[in-house]
Amino acid sequence: MTEPLVSVIIPCYKHIAYLPKAVESIMIQSYPKKQIEIIIINDDPDVNLAPYAKLSGCAGVKVIQNQ
């Protein structure tokens, strides 16, 4: 039986230094990587988080820029 898709939402504002560790902590879980979706909400208009959308190993990493 296939595990259900799990979405993890990470809000990010002024603490981009913690983002790689947050994503890493999700990726080291024993849950199947193809069933994990990471959604990063960027609340800082001065920071481009688009490169994090290219992370591999899970169903997808999406960056949403909050206006």
Contacts in CASP RR format, 6 or more apart in sequence:
PFRMAT RR
TARGET T0000
AUTHOR 0000-0000-0000
METHOD contacts of the structure
MODEL  1
MTEPLVSVIIPCYKHIAYLPKAVESIMIQSYPKKQIEIIIINDDPDVNLA
PYAKLSGCAGVKVIQNQ
2 35 0 8 1.000
3 31 0 8 1.000
3 32 0 8 1.000
3 35 0 8 1.000
4 35 0 8 1.000
5 35 0 8 1.000
5 36 0 8 1.000
5 37 0 8 1.000
5 59 0 8 1.000
6 31 0 8 1.000
6 35 0 8 1.000
6 36 0 8 1.000
6 37 0 8 1.000
7 37 0 8 1.000
7 38 0 8 1.000
7 39 0 8 1.000
8 26 0 8 1.000
8 36 0 8 1.000
8 37 0 8 1.000
8 38 0 8 1.000
8 39 0 8 1.000
9 39 0 8 1.000
9 41 0 8 1.000
10 19 0 8 1.000
10 22 0 8 1.000
10 23 0 8 1.000
10 38 0 8 1.000
10 39 0 8 1.000
10 40 0 8 1.000
10 41 0 8 1.000
11 41 0 8 1.000
11 43 0 8 1.000
12 19 0 8 1.000
12 40 0 8 1.000
12 41 0 8 1.000
12 42 0 8 1.000
12 43 0 8 1.000
12 44 0 8 1.000
12 47 0 8 1.000
12 49 0 8 1.000
13 42 0 8 1.000
13 43 0 8 1.000
13 44 0 8 1.000
14 44 0 8 1.000
16 44 0 8 1.000
16 47 0 8 1.000
16 49 0 8 1.000
19 40 0 8 1.000
19 49 0 8 1.000
19 52 0 8 1.000
23 38 0 8 1.000
23 52 0 8 1.000
23 55 0 8 1.000
23 61 0 8 1.000
26 36 0 8 1.000
26 38 0 8 1.000
26 58 0 8 1.000
27 33 0 8 1.000
27 36 0 8 1.000
27 57 0 8 1.000
27 58 0 8 1.000
29 36 0 8 1.000
33 57 0 8 1.000
33 58 0 8 1.000
33 59 0 8 1.000
34 57 0 8 1.000
34 58 0 8 1.000
34 59 0 8 1.000
35 59 0 8 1.000
36 58 0 8 1.000
36 59 0 8 1.000
36 60 0 8 1.000
37 58 0 8 1.000
37 59 0 8 1.000
37 60 0 8 1.000
37 61 0 8 1.000
37 62 0 8 1.000
38 55 0 8 1.000
38 58 0 8 1.000
38 60 0 8 1.000
38 61 0 8 1.000
38 62 0 8 1.000
39 61 0 8 1.000
39 62 0 8 1.000
39 64 0 8 1.000
40 49 0 8 1.000
40 52 0 8 1.000
40 53 0 8 1.000
40 61 0 8 1.000
40 62 0 8 1.000
40 63 0 8 1.000
40 64 0 8 1.000
41 64 0 8 1.000
41 66 0 8 1.000
42 49 0 8 1.000
42 63 0 8 1.000
42 64 0 8 1.000
42 65 0 8 1.000
42 66 0 8 1.000
43 66 0 8 1.000
45 65 0 8 1.000
45 67 0 8 1.000
49 63 0 8 1.000
49 65 0 8 1.000
50 63 0 8 1.000
52 61 0 8 1.000
52 63 0 8 1.000
53 61 0 8 1.000
53 62 0 8 1.000
53 63 0 8 1.000
54 61 0 8 1.000
55 61 0 8 1.000
END
